[in-house]
Amino acid sequence: MRCPGCGDQENRVVDSRVIEDGRAIRRRRECSVCLRRFTTFERIEESPLMVEKRSGERELFDPSKLYGGIAAAMKNRPITELEIQKVVNEIEESLRLHGSEVRSAEIGALVLRHLREIDKVGYLRFASVHKYFEHAEDFEREVADLRIDPESP
């Protein structure tokens, strides 16, 4: 690491701190030549995560879209923005562990698994969009599944 003051490469780490929920490290360094202190950051360089849409089109994964969809389903429900962000982070982490490309249907299924544990009404709202509900019977069938599924809290 070059010193931004004198350009020398000899320096030592004075302090290291984990930041961004463990996704980065902040290091304070001191140049061995001019004694100037400077800060560096280390982050994992992630490969892009691609999403294959139902139409076959591919696009970059955008966590803000996932957040927006979950937030819409949970509108006026007893869940905080922080809880929604936690779900988004868990889903993104899970997706990245399985490769660099994922189908949008898989993302929807992961969201449904999380929402089923958190809030049944939010689950039904999200399911109605994800599963293309067209009739009242679609809701009735899903509610019945919620009631009889022993895995459901």
N, C-alpha and C positions, 0 to 999 in steps of 0.2 A: 504494500500500500504506500503510495507516494505521499509525502507531506505536501499539503496545499500551499505551504509557506515557502519552503526552500527546495522542494522537489526530491529530497533525499528519501530513500526507501527504508532506512533504519528507523523504526519506531517501536514503542512498546504499548501494550494494552494496559490502561490504568484502571478501567472499570468496564464490566459487562453486565447488561440487564436484558432479561427476556421481556419483550413487548408484544402487542397485538395478539394477546391470548396464546402466546407461545409460537406464533408464526414468524417471528423475527427476533433478532438480537441486535441491541444497540451497544456499540463499543466506543468508549472514550480512549483515544490514543494520544501519545506524547512523542513528538519527534526527538530522536536521540541527538540530532545536530543542533537545531535552532530552538528546541524545547517548546515549540508551539503545540497546543492541544487542539485536536479536531475529533469529529465524530464520524463513525462509519456505521452502516446498517447491513445486516445479512438477512436475506430472505430466500426461501426456496423458490427456484424458478420453475413454475408449473407449466406443463405442456397444456395447450389449449384443449378444452373439453368441448366436443362437438355434439350437437343434438340433431337427431334425425326426426323431422316432423312427420306427421301422418301423411302429408302430401308428398313425402320423399325429399323435400328440400332440407338442406343442412344449414345450421347456423351455430354460432358460438353460444355456449351456455351463458346465460345471463341471470345471476342470482337475484337481481332486482325484479325480474319477471316472476320468478318463483315466489319471492316475498309478496309481490302484489296479488298473485292468485290466492295465496293462503290468507293474506290480510282481508281480501274481499269475502272469502268464505267465512271468516271469523268476525266480520263486522258486527258490532254490538254484542259480542260474546265475551265471556269472562277470561280473556287471554291478553297478555301484555305484548307490546311490540318486541320486548326483549325475548319473550318465549317464542314468538314467531321467528325472530332472527336465529334463535338456537336451533329450531327445527330446520331452517334453511341451511345453516352451517352443517348440521348432522347429515342432511341429504346430500349436500355438495361433497362432503368428505367421503360418504359412501359411494357416490358416483365416481369420484376420482380414483378410488381404490380398485374399481372394476375396469378401468381402461380409459381410452381417450375419446370414445364415441358411445352415445347412449340414445335409445329411442325415447321420444317424448312420452309414450305410453308407460315406460318403466318409471319415469320421473313421477307421473301421475299416481302410479301404484304405490310408490314410496310415500308420497304425500298422504294418500288415503290411509296407509298403515299408521302414520304418525297422528293424523287427525282423529282416527278412530279411538286412540288412547286418550286424547286430550279433550275432545268435545264432539258429541254425537251430532249436534245440529250443524256445526261447522263441517263435519265429515259429510253429512247429507248434502249440504250446499255444494261442496267441492265435487262430490260424486255426481251430482246432477249435471254438471258441466263436463267433467272428465268422461263419464259414461254415456253422455248424450241422452239424458232422460227426455222422453217426449210425452209421456202420459202419466197420470196419477198412479197407475199400477206400477210404474217403475219405482216411484217413491215407496209405495207399499211393500214391494218386494225387498227393497233395500232395508227398510225399517224392520221387516220380519227377519232378515239376515242378522241385523244388529241384535235383535232380541234372543235369537236361538244360538248364536255363536258363543260357545263357552270361553273362547279366547278373548272375547270383548269385555273390557272392564265395566 
